[in-house]
Amino acid sequence: MSRQLRPTDVKRLNRSWRRRTEARLALIVESVTQPFNTGSILRSAAAFGVERVWFTGNATLPTHPGTRKTALGTDRFVTWEHLPSPAEAVRAATDDGLRVLALELTDDAVPLHEAPLDGDVCLAVGGEDHGCSPALLEAVATTTYIPQVGRVGSLNVAVATAVALGEARRREWARPATDPGVL
């Protein structure tokens, strides 16, 4: 019978996964206005080892009380900054050596499982009502979407972000470890 891991065992498990994680992961959060979505995104970012989040547009920032409540303190593990425009956020990410992909349903988007998520990646997500702005979509080279088979055509932005971050890490972890002594 399975048993739940003790806190010490969880820390040990997390350390072993961190040792297998080499790629850098970042986010651009454009105009996500609901603080609980922003907090959930930050919590997922901390869980998947996102090193930086750029907030742009009218996104609710991590300093909002609702964001802090949902993030449950995990916001302190993720570096963030606010930039006025999506183009500036994309430029900051590319200047930092990251490949930027927008998570959006567009006519040329590729399914997430086929998206170029290898190496250092920055995922860009858009607001709750309208998704990524035309300015953001124009600034990125690739768009990707999460295939869905149910009767609902979209996911909540925080959930979609977590799915995409999880897929990026899953792909990395599915490759053989470069250090034979790891996991």
Helices and strands as residue ranges (DSSP letters): H 7-19, E 25-30, H 35-47, E 52-56, H 65-71, G 74-77, E 79-83, H 86-95, E 99-103, E 110-111, G 112-114, E 121-125, H 134-139, E 142-145, H 157-174
